[in-house]
């Protein structure tokens, strides 16, 4: 079967789906409005299913012998009390390695983000992907249910959990003490946020994430790499003010906009995935980590 891409959908359907994914439109609202663009036997429900993630074929299988992976728990006294995540490292690691905090989208620690953590580990890093939904029972195995749960989180506590996760990685006995972060969508927002409150971060990479308030940018001392999608009007709307604040405060940053691609272009489990843009962004990310983390 030929894999569907964003070009197989009316642009208005993609906008509706983005609203649905980010809680601005419920399922009924999506189905009602998307139905106007259903052609050739397609249905709104069918389009929603086609646009939703499919986790059948990870890039790096969980059983790959090149990695060691496990689920671990740590105390998080300023957050929800305890955090849980997926810890992955190279099976043949020699010496102390830099660590990368991997931050998921607004559905918790799903199979795609676990796959991302394994990919990071194969580049000779310790990767840790916490599950923000752990206090509410963890990722439920269903994307719609995960989104519903996500809206119930106390974001003050959740952000504190990610701050704690960064501190945990810095103190790992087998870690070098250098810590980076990479995040996607919601996680991209966390990757933009953490440098405003965590002084020890050596590198931060945000994929199409919300920007922090301009007043908080003065606290950033971490080099930033920011990937945005050319068709992502919602995120790009916040870029001019963020860039102005970064320049005013002499923050080291790189910003790339990938023309013609959708929000979520790095997620290879959905039709919004764009292979060329994703590969380029990932190579830039790994080069950035190599430069700043070693």
Residue frames as qw, qx, qy, qz and C-alpha x, y, z in Angstrom:
[[0.000, 0.888, 0.461, 0.000, 0.00, 0.00, 0.00],
 [0.379, 0.513, -0.037, 0.770, 1.31, 3.45, -0.95],
 [0.347, -0.419, -0.509, 0.668, 1.93, 5.55, 2.11],
 [0.055, 0.891, 0.395, 0.219, -0.34, 8.59, 2.37],
 [0.429, -0.004, -0.147, 0.891, 1.23, 12.02, 2.66],
 [0.047, 0.529, 0.348, -0.773, -0.02, 15.50, 3.51],
 [0.164, 0.231, -0.464, -0.839, -0.60, 16.10, -0.21],
 [0.169, -0.264, -0.914, -0.256, -3.38, 13.49, -0.13],
 [0.145, -0.649, -0.663, 0.343, -5.52, 15.77, 2.06],
 [0.098, 0.846, 0.262, 0.455, -7.19, 19.08, 1.46],
 [0.316, 0.320, -0.394, 0.802, -5.19, 21.82, 3.25],
 [0.464, -0.469, 0.068, -0.749, -8.31, 22.76, 5.19],
 [0.910, -0.266, -0.299, -0.111, -8.55, 19.21, 6.54],
 [0.678, 0.129, -0.418, 0.591, -4.95, 19.45, 7.73],
 [0.055, -0.425, 0.249, -0.868, -5.77, 22.70, 9.52],
 [0.740, -0.404, -0.101, -0.529, -8.78, 21.07, 11.17],
 [0.898, -0.096, -0.390, 0.179, -6.66, 18.11, 12.20],
 [0.397, 0.293, -0.409, 0.768, -4.07, 20.42, 13.77],
 [0.391, -0.437, 0.143, -0.797, -6.87, 22.08, 15.75],
 [0.892, -0.261, -0.249, -0.272, -8.13, 18.66, 16.80],
 [0.777, 0.093, -0.455, 0.426, -4.69, 17.44, 17.88],
 [0.276, 0.207, -0.385, 0.856, -4.14, 20.55, 19.98],
 [0.129, -0.438, -0.764, 0.456, -7.52, 20.54, 21.70],
 [0.150, 0.228, -0.015, -0.962, -9.05, 23.47, 19.85],
 [0.658, 0.093, -0.352, -0.659, -11.61, 21.16, 18.22],
 [0.617, -0.182, 0.713, -0.278, -13.21, 18.00, 19.59],
 [0.305, 0.000, 0.897, 0.319, -13.77, 14.81, 17.61],
 [0.337, 0.663, 0.659, -0.111, -17.35, 15.70, 16.75],
 [0.129, 0.872, -0.035, -0.470, -16.28, 19.13, 15.57],
 [0.160, -0.448, 0.716, 0.511, -13.57, 17.66, 13.35],
 [0.319, 0.239, 0.896, 0.199, -15.91, 15.12, 11.81],
 [0.276, 0.784, 0.480, -0.282, -18.58, 17.73, 11.21],
 [0.125, 0.861, -0.192, -0.453, -16.29, 20.23, 9.51],
 [0.225, -0.403, 0.783, 0.417, -14.01, 17.78, 7.71],
 [0.531, 0.373, 0.760, -0.034, -17.01, 16.11, 6.10],
 [0.383, 0.838, 0.086, -0.380, -17.29, 19.09, 3.75],
 [0.150, 0.730, -0.593, -0.306, -13.99, 18.05, 2.15],
 [0.597, -0.083, 0.798, 0.008, -14.70, 14.34, 1.78],
 [0.579, 0.545, -0.293, -0.531, -14.54, 13.31, -1.89],
 [0.520, 0.393, -0.734, -0.187, -14.26, 10.11, -3.89],
 [0.811, -0.228, -0.530, -0.100, -15.85, 7.85, -1.31],
 [0.367, 0.152, -0.595, 0.699, -13.79, 9.19, 1.57],
 [0.457, -0.757, -0.437, -0.165, -15.45, 9.98, 4.90],
 [0.138, -0.835, 0.295, -0.443, -14.51, 12.36, 7.67],
 [0.819, -0.473, 0.307, -0.105, -14.00, 9.40, 10.01],
 [0.922, 0.227, 0.102, 0.297, -11.77, 7.74, 7.44],
 [0.372, 0.760, -0.184, 0.500, -9.67, 10.87, 7.07],
 [0.454, -0.759, 0.330, -0.330, -9.25, 11.12, 10.84],
 [0.940, -0.210, 0.259, 0.072, -8.10, 7.52, 11.01],
 [0.786, 0.472, 0.025, 0.398, -5.69, 8.04, 8.12],
 [0.143, 0.822, -0.229, 0.502, -4.18, 11.14, 9.72],
 [0.679, -0.661, 0.238, -0.212, -3.74, 9.51, 13.13],
 [0.036, -0.651, 0.758, 0.022, -0.46, 7.80, 14.09],
 [0.978, 0.049, -0.148, -0.141, 0.31, 4.18, 13.23],
 [0.331, -0.758, 0.557, -0.073, 3.06, 2.57, 15.28],
 [0.988, 0.104, 0.068, -0.090, 3.62, -0.66, 13.35],
 [0.853, 0.305, -0.062, 0.418, 7.21, -0.20, 12.16],
 [0.367, -0.890, 0.117, 0.242, 9.68, 1.58, 14.46],
 [0.464, 0.786, -0.402, 0.073, 12.99, 2.70, 12.98],
 [0.183, 0.420, -0.818, 0.346, 14.86, 1.11, 15.88],
 [0.726, -0.340, -0.536, -0.265, 13.02, -1.91, 17.34],
 [0.558, -0.721, 0.242, -0.332, 12.88, -2.21, 21.14],
 [0.942, -0.227, 0.226, 0.102, 14.81, -5.47, 20.87],
 [0.568, 0.750, -0.275, 0.201, 17.68, -3.99, 18.85],
 [0.875, -0.268, -0.193, 0.355, 20.85, -5.55, 20.32],
 [0.461, 0.429, -0.115, 0.769, 22.75, -2.28, 19.92],
 [0.223, -0.555, 0.152, -0.787, 20.85, -0.66, 22.79],
 [0.285, -0.250, -0.838, 0.392, 19.88, -1.30, 26.40],
 [0.290, -0.401, -0.166, -0.853, 16.49, 0.05, 27.37],
 [0.305, -0.352, -0.829, 0.310, 14.40, -0.01, 30.54],
 [0.273, -0.763, -0.281, -0.514, 11.64, 1.89, 32.34],
 [0.467, -0.046, -0.537, 0.701, 12.90, 3.69, 35.42],
 [0.297, -0.855, -0.369, -0.212, 11.42, 5.82, 38.17],
 [0.417, 0.165, -0.335, 0.829, 12.93, 8.74, 40.06],
 [0.178, -0.689, -0.536, 0.455, 11.68, 10.98, 42.86],
 [0.198, 0.457, 0.256, 0.828, 10.49, 14.43, 41.77],
 [0.239, -0.467, -0.631, 0.572, 9.69, 16.34, 44.96],
 [0.076, 0.363, 0.034, -0.928, 8.88, 19.65, 43.25],
 [0.360, 0.041, -0.602, -0.711, 6.66, 17.98, 40.64],
 [0.776, -0.221, -0.303, -0.508, 4.21, 15.11, 40.98],
 [0.711, -0.530, 0.410, -0.215, 6.40, 13.34, 43.53],
 [0.637, -0.187, 0.701, 0.262, 7.68, 10.63, 41.21],
 [0.526, 0.622, -0.278, -0.508, 8.48, 10.52, 37.51],
 [0.775, -0.011, 0.621, 0.114, 8.79, 7.53, 35.21],
 [0.437, 0.749, -0.274, -0.415, 10.44, 7.28, 31.85],
 [0.950, 0.280, 0.080, 0.114, 12.20, 5.25, 29.22],
 [0.278, -0.806, 0.464, 0.241, 15.99, 5.13, 29.65],
 [0.908, 0.391, 0.098, 0.116, 18.05, 4.00, 26.66],
 [0.189, -0.820, 0.477, 0.255, 21.79, 3.77, 26.15],
 [0.604, 0.517, -0.581, -0.177, 24.22, 2.07, 23.78],
 [0.968, -0.231, -0.075, -0.061, 24.78, -1.57, 24.66],
 [0.841, 0.076, -0.116, 0.523, 28.53, -1.27, 24.18],
 [0.054, -0.969, 0.030, -0.241, 28.99, 2.12, 25.84],
 [0.758, -0.010, -0.256, 0.601, 32.57, 2.92, 26.81],
 [0.252, 0.040, -0.223, 0.941, 33.25, 5.65, 29.30],
 [0.102, 0.558, 0.549, -0.615, 30.83, 8.30, 30.43],
 [0.229, 0.414, 0.635, 0.610, 28.34, 9.55, 27.86],
 [0.184, -0.012, 0.056, -0.981, 26.41, 12.81, 27.40],
 [0.170, 0.409, 0.869, -0.222, 22.68, 12.59, 28.02],
 [0.170, -0.139, -0.384, -0.897, 19.69, 13.81, 26.05],
 [0.311, 0.322, 0.669, -0.593, 16.26, 14.46, 27.52],
 [0.061, -0.183, -0.739, -0.646, 13.59, 13.51, 24.96],
 [0.263, 0.280, 0.497, -0.778, 10.25, 15.28, 25.42],
 [0.239, 0.354, 0.874, 0.233, 7.09, 13.93, 23.81],
 [0.169, -0.341, -0.384, -0.842, 4.15, 15.58, 22.11],
 [0.420, -0.228, 0.322, -0.817, 0.84, 16.16, 23.91],
 [0.862, -0.088, -0.326, -0.378, 0.00, 12.46, 24.12],
 [0.733, -0.544, 0.398, -0.090, 2.58, 11.22, 26.59],
 [0.202, -0.526, 0.791, 0.238, 5.24, 8.58, 26.06],
 [0.870, 0.337, 0.141, -0.331, 3.89, 6.77, 23.02],
 [0.892, 0.012, 0.340, 0.296, 5.77, 4.21, 20.86],
 [0.534, 0.761, 0.041, 0.365, 6.99, 6.90, 18.46],
 [0.142, -0.899, 0.319, -0.267, 8.78, 8.87, 21.18],
 [0.812, -0.399, 0.419, 0.073, 10.28, 5.67, 22.57],
 [0.821, 0.399, 0.231, 0.338, 11.59, 5.04, 19.05],
 [0.222, 0.903, -0.135, 0.342, 13.08, 8.56, 18.99],
 [0.528, -0.746, 0.393, -0.097, 14.86, 7.84, 22.28],
 [0.891, -0.067, 0.389, 0.225, 16.36, 4.67, 20.80],
 [0.622, 0.686, 0.091, 0.368, 17.55, 6.61, 17.75],
 [0.107, -0.922, 0.270, -0.254, 19.25, 9.15, 20.01],
 [0.752, -0.508, 0.419, 0.026, 20.95, 6.35, 21.95],
 [0.880, 0.269, 0.259, 0.292, 22.37, 4.90, 18.73],
 [0.384, 0.811, -0.117, 0.425, 24.26, 8.16, 18.28],
 [0.621, 0.064, -0.523, 0.580, 26.13, 7.35, 21.49],
 [0.212, -0.423, 0.249, -0.845, 24.04, 9.22, 24.03],
 [0.031, -0.288, -0.876, 0.387, 22.11, 8.25, 27.11],
 [0.267, -0.303, -0.374, -0.835, 18.50, 9.08, 26.21],
 [0.003, -0.292, -0.810, 0.508, 15.74, 9.55, 28.75],
 [0.259, -0.306, -0.460, -0.793, 12.11, 10.07, 27.72],
 [0.150, 0.125, 0.720, -0.666, 9.81, 10.76, 30.71],
 [0.140, -0.484, -0.769, -0.394, 6.08, 10.16, 30.51],
 [0.142, -0.214, 0.212, -0.943, 4.23, 13.26, 31.70],
 [0.690, -0.262, -0.300, -0.605, 1.08, 11.12, 31.97],
 [0.464, 0.063, -0.832, 0.299, 2.62, 8.81, 34.58],
 [0.132, -0.008, 0.586, -0.799, 0.80, 10.57, 37.48],
 [0.649, 0.167, 0.087, -0.737, -2.50, 9.85, 35.68],
 [0.889, 0.055, 0.427, -0.154, -1.73, 6.22, 34.97],
 [0.407, -0.324, 0.656, 0.547, 0.70, 6.64, 32.07],
 [0.319, 0.280, -0.520, -0.741, 0.27, 6.65, 28.33],
 [0.689, 0.075, 0.521, -0.498, -3.00, 4.72, 27.84],
 [0.422, 0.007, 0.843, 0.333, -2.20, 3.14, 24.47],
 [0.286, 0.707, 0.612, 0.209, -4.80, 5.25, 22.68],
 [0.326, 0.183, 0.069, 0.925, -3.96, 8.66, 21.21],
 [0.276, -0.617, -0.326, -0.660, -7.39, 10.19, 21.78],
 [0.705, -0.629, -0.325, 0.049, -7.51, 9.05, 25.40],
 [0.653, -0.138, -0.134, 0.733, -3.95, 10.31, 25.86],
 [0.113, 0.414, 0.143, 0.892, -4.91, 13.78, 24.64],
 [0.509, -0.681, -0.332, -0.409, -7.87, 13.85, 27.01],
 [0.771, -0.470, -0.259, 0.343, -5.65, 12.88, 29.93],
 [0.535, 0.161, -0.041, 0.828, -3.04, 15.43, 28.97],
 [0.115, -0.628, -0.178, -0.749, -5.48, 18.27, 29.46],
 [0.690, -0.659, -0.257, -0.150, -5.94, 17.18, 33.09],
 [0.732, -0.027, -0.288, 0.617, -2.28, 17.64, 34.03],
 [0.274, -0.930, -0.057, 0.238, -1.15, 20.39, 36.38],
 [0.684, 0.635, -0.090, 0.349, 1.42, 21.97, 34.06],
 [0.173, -0.851, 0.404, -0.288, 3.29, 23.59, 36.95],
 [0.761, -0.384, 0.519, -0.063, 3.99, 20.14, 38.36],
 [0.892, 0.366, 0.219, 0.151, 4.63, 18.62, 34.94],
 [0.399, 0.835, -0.240, 0.294, 7.20, 21.27, 34.06],
 [0.406, -0.723, 0.515, -0.218, 8.86, 20.70, 37.43],
 [0.921, -0.058, 0.384, 0.026, 9.10, 16.99, 36.55],
 [0.755, 0.587, 0.022, 0.291, 10.99, 17.85, 33.35],
 [0.000, 0.870, -0.382, 0.311, 13.28, 20.21, 35.25],
 [0.696, -0.486, 0.511, -0.136, 13.99, 17.36, 37.67],
 [0.934, 0.260, 0.217, 0.111, 14.61, 14.97, 34.77],
 [0.486, 0.784, -0.225, 0.314, 17.31, 17.30, 33.45],
 [0.302, -0.746, 0.512, -0.302, 18.94, 17.38, 36.89],
 [0.902, -0.165, 0.392, -0.079, 18.80, 13.58, 37.10],
 [0.842, 0.493, 0.028, 0.217, 20.59, 13.25, 33.78],
 [0.180, 0.847, -0.375, 0.332, 23.32, 15.66, 34.85],
 [0.445, -0.598, 0.588, -0.313, 23.99, 13.55, 37.95],
 [0.981, 0.103, -0.082, -0.144, 23.94, 10.09, 36.31],
 [0.651, -0.564, 0.456, 0.224, 26.95, 8.06, 37.47],
 [0.672, 0.095, 0.577, 0.454, 27.61, 6.86, 33.92],
 [0.348, 0.879, 0.288, 0.153, 26.93, 10.27, 32.40],
 [0.575, 0.263, -0.057, 0.773, 29.47, 12.91, 31.43],
 [0.175, -0.540, -0.377, 0.732, 27.48, 15.68, 33.11],
 [0.110, 0.181, -0.336, -0.918, 26.59, 17.29, 29.80],
 [0.317, 0.456, 0.799, -0.230, 22.86, 17.36, 29.10],
 [0.134, 0.036, -0.413, -0.900, 20.84, 18.34, 26.06],
 [0.445, 0.380, 0.665, -0.465, 17.11, 18.30, 25.36],
 [0.123, 0.000, -0.642, -0.756, 15.08, 17.64, 22.23],
 [0.321, 0.370, 0.708, -0.509, 11.31, 18.04, 22.12],
 [0.020, 0.209, 0.732, 0.648, 8.47, 17.85, 19.64],
 [0.303, -0.615, -0.507, -0.523, 5.30, 19.96, 19.56],
 [0.597, -0.782, -0.088, -0.154, 4.41, 20.17, 23.29],
 [0.841, -0.309, 0.051, 0.440, 7.92, 18.88, 23.87],
 [0.480, 0.459, 0.108, 0.740, 9.28, 21.60, 21.61],
 [0.265, -0.833, -0.080, -0.478, 7.65, 24.08, 23.95],
 [0.795, -0.594, 0.032, 0.124, 9.37, 22.37, 26.89],
 [0.770, 0.087, 0.103, 0.623, 12.68, 22.49, 24.99],
 [0.176, 0.668, 0.078, 0.718, 12.17, 26.25, 24.62],
 [0.525, -0.782, -0.077, -0.327, 11.13, 26.59, 28.26],
 [0.884, -0.345, -0.138, 0.283, 13.83, 24.58, 30.03],
 [0.589, 0.256, -0.104, 0.760, 16.73, 26.89, 29.09],
 [0.155, -0.712, -0.028, -0.684, 14.90, 29.73, 30.86],
 [0.678, -0.633, 0.135, -0.348, 15.06, 27.86, 34.18],
 [0.942, -0.209, 0.145, 0.219, 17.84, 25.24, 33.90],
 [0.009, -0.910, 0.352, 0.217, 21.31, 26.80, 33.81],
 [0.479, -0.443, 0.723, 0.226, 23.28, 23.61, 33.15],
 [0.793, 0.469, 0.387, -0.044, 21.70, 22.63, 29.82],
 [0.414, -0.395, 0.496, 0.653, 24.41, 22.42, 27.17],
 [0.091, 0.040, -0.638, -0.764, 22.09, 22.32, 24.13],
 [0.432, 0.384, 0.636, -0.512, 18.38, 22.53, 23.39],
 [0.035, 0.000, -0.722, -0.691, 16.53, 21.51, 20.22],
 [0.424, 0.374, 0.524, -0.637, 12.89, 22.44, 19.67],
 [0.070, 0.195, 0.801, 0.561, 10.78, 20.97, 16.90],
 [0.248, -0.461, -0.465, -0.714, 7.76, 23.22, 16.19],
 [0.415, -0.463, -0.677, 0.393, 7.24, 24.19, 19.82],
 [0.137, -0.933, -0.278, -0.182, 5.60, 27.18, 21.48],
 [0.432, 0.468, -0.295, 0.713, 7.97, 29.97, 22.39],
 [0.414, -0.487, -0.549, 0.538, 8.51, 31.27, 25.93],
 [0.004, -0.966, -0.248, 0.068, 7.46, 34.82, 26.86],
 [0.507, 0.695, -0.153, 0.487, 9.97, 37.40, 25.63],
 [0.328, -0.826, 0.276, -0.366, 10.58, 38.56, 29.21],
 [0.872, -0.385, 0.302, -0.001, 12.01, 35.14, 30.10],
 [0.829, 0.504, -0.081, 0.230, 14.50, 34.97, 27.22],
 [0.048, 0.855, -0.411, 0.312, 17.11, 37.01, 29.10],
 [0.684, -0.498, 0.504, -0.175, 17.69, 33.98, 31.34],
 [0.958, 0.269, 0.091, 0.028, 18.71, 31.71, 28.45],
 [0.188, -0.763, 0.576, 0.224, 22.40, 30.79, 28.34],
 [0.688, 0.006, 0.716, 0.115, 21.94, 27.56, 26.36],
 [0.086, 0.272, -0.615, -0.735, 22.62, 27.31, 22.60],
 [0.622, 0.355, 0.503, -0.484, 19.32, 26.72, 20.78],
 [0.001, 0.070, -0.787, -0.613, 18.40, 24.90, 17.58],
 [0.470, 0.376, 0.472, -0.644, 14.83, 25.51, 16.43],
 [0.083, 0.080, 0.837, 0.534, 13.03, 23.63, 13.65],
 [0.421, 0.415, 0.393, -0.704, 9.74, 24.99, 12.32],
 [0.444, 0.357, 0.773, 0.280, 7.39, 23.95, 9.53],
 [0.083, 0.025, 0.317, 0.945, 6.70, 26.34, 6.68],
 [0.351, -0.423, -0.574, -0.607, 2.94, 25.73, 6.83],
 [0.457, -0.448, -0.678, 0.361, 2.71, 25.94, 10.63],
 [0.015, -0.683, -0.136, -0.718, 0.99, 29.31, 10.94],
 [0.646, -0.716, -0.227, -0.135, 0.15, 28.76, 14.60],
 [0.772, -0.406, -0.015, 0.488, 3.77, 28.33, 15.74],
 [0.509, 0.289, 0.174, 0.792, 5.34, 30.72, 13.24],
 [0.137, -0.858, -0.271, -0.415, 3.09, 33.51, 14.51],
 [0.609, -0.786, -0.013, 0.104, 5.13, 33.58, 17.72],
 [0.826, 0.072, 0.050, 0.557, 8.54, 33.54, 16.05],
 [0.300, 0.718, 0.001, 0.628, 9.15, 37.28, 15.35],
 [0.435, -0.819, 0.131, -0.352, 8.80, 38.28, 19.01],
 [0.910, -0.347, 0.140, 0.178, 10.92, 35.32, 20.13],
 [0.743, 0.345, 0.061, 0.571, 13.65, 36.10, 17.59],
 [0.055, 0.831, -0.061, 0.550, 13.71, 39.74, 18.60],
 [0.650, -0.715, 0.182, -0.179, 14.17, 38.74, 22.24],
 [0.931, -0.075, 0.128, 0.334, 16.89, 36.21, 21.36],
 [0.548, 0.556, 0.014, 0.626, 18.80, 38.86, 19.41],
 [0.203, -0.858, 0.074, -0.466, 18.32, 41.51, 22.08],
 [0.717, -0.624, 0.290, -0.112, 19.75, 39.17, 24.71],
 [0.243, 0.675, -0.689, -0.104, 22.54, 37.83, 22.46],
 [0.801, -0.128, 0.554, -0.189, 21.35, 34.23, 22.80],
 [0.004, -0.360, 0.822, 0.442, 23.14, 31.76, 20.51],
 [0.674, 0.310, 0.566, -0.361, 20.51, 30.21, 18.23],
 [0.008, 0.121, -0.753, -0.647, 19.89, 28.64, 14.85],
 [0.550, 0.377, 0.478, -0.571, 16.43, 28.68, 13.30],
 [0.029, -0.081, 0.812, 0.577, 15.34, 26.66, 10.30],
 [0.626, 0.345, 0.307, -0.628, 11.99, 26.81, 8.55],
 [0.324, -0.020, 0.881, 0.344, 11.27, 23.87, 6.24],
 [0.366, 0.235, -0.199, -0.878, 9.22, 25.15, 3.30],
 [0.609, 0.070, -0.531, -0.585, 6.01, 23.45, 2.29],
 [0.442, -0.079, -0.881, 0.147, 5.78, 21.04, 5.24],
 [0.548, -0.631, -0.321, -0.445, 3.25, 20.67, 8.03],
 [0.412, -0.582, 0.515, -0.476, 3.47, 20.88, 11.79],
 [0.847, -0.181, 0.466, -0.181, 4.59, 17.42, 12.93],
 [0.680, 0.618, -0.348, -0.183, 6.74, 16.81, 9.85],
 [0.076, 0.541, -0.823, 0.153, 9.28, 14.80, 11.86],
 [0.622, -0.089, 0.659, -0.414, 6.72, 12.27, 13.10],
 [0.242, 0.282, -0.797, -0.476, 7.06, 9.33, 10.71],
 [0.145, 0.238, 0.944, -0.179, 3.93, 7.61, 12.02],
 [0.329, 0.691, 0.459, -0.451, 1.53, 10.08, 10.37],
 [0.585, 0.604, 0.400, 0.364, 0.90, 11.41, 6.84],
 [0.007, -0.999, 0.032, 0.022, 2.18, 14.84, 7.91],
 [0.699, -0.430, 0.383, 0.424, 5.66, 13.32, 7.92],
 [0.542, 0.820, -0.168, -0.075, 8.00, 14.76, 5.32],
 [0.943, -0.091, 0.036, 0.317, 10.98, 12.49, 4.74],
 [0.561, 0.514, -0.067, 0.645, 13.35, 15.05, 3.24],
 [0.184, -0.772, 0.144, -0.591, 12.68, 17.72, 5.88],
 [0.833, -0.533, 0.070, -0.136, 12.78, 15.19, 8.72],
 [0.905, 0.051, -0.036, 0.421, 16.11, 13.71, 7.64],
 [0.363, 0.601, -0.119, 0.702, 17.69, 17.13, 7.26],
 [0.420, -0.741, 0.116, -0.511, 16.36, 18.34, 10.61],
 [0.922, -0.385, 0.024, 0.028, 17.53, 15.17, 12.34],
 [0.782, 0.246, -0.095, 0.565, 21.02, 15.44, 10.85],
 [0.074, 0.694, -0.141, 0.703, 21.22, 19.06, 11.97],
 [0.686, -0.645, 0.050, -0.332, 20.07, 17.98, 15.42],
 [0.947, -0.196, -0.014, 0.255, 22.70, 15.28, 15.77],
 [0.566, 0.453, -0.104, 0.680, 25.42, 17.63, 14.46],
 [0.227, -0.755, 0.087, -0.610, 24.29, 20.23, 17.01],
 [0.835, -0.534, 0.059, -0.114, 24.45, 17.74, 19.86],
 [0.884, 0.098, -0.070, 0.452, 27.86, 16.53, 18.74],
 [0.306, 0.623, -0.125, 0.709, 29.16, 20.10, 18.78],
 [0.304, -0.653, 0.201, -0.664, 27.75, 21.05, 22.19],
 [0.854, -0.420, 0.167, -0.259, 27.58, 17.73, 24.06],
 [0.113, -0.588, 0.795, 0.099, 30.50, 15.85, 22.56]]
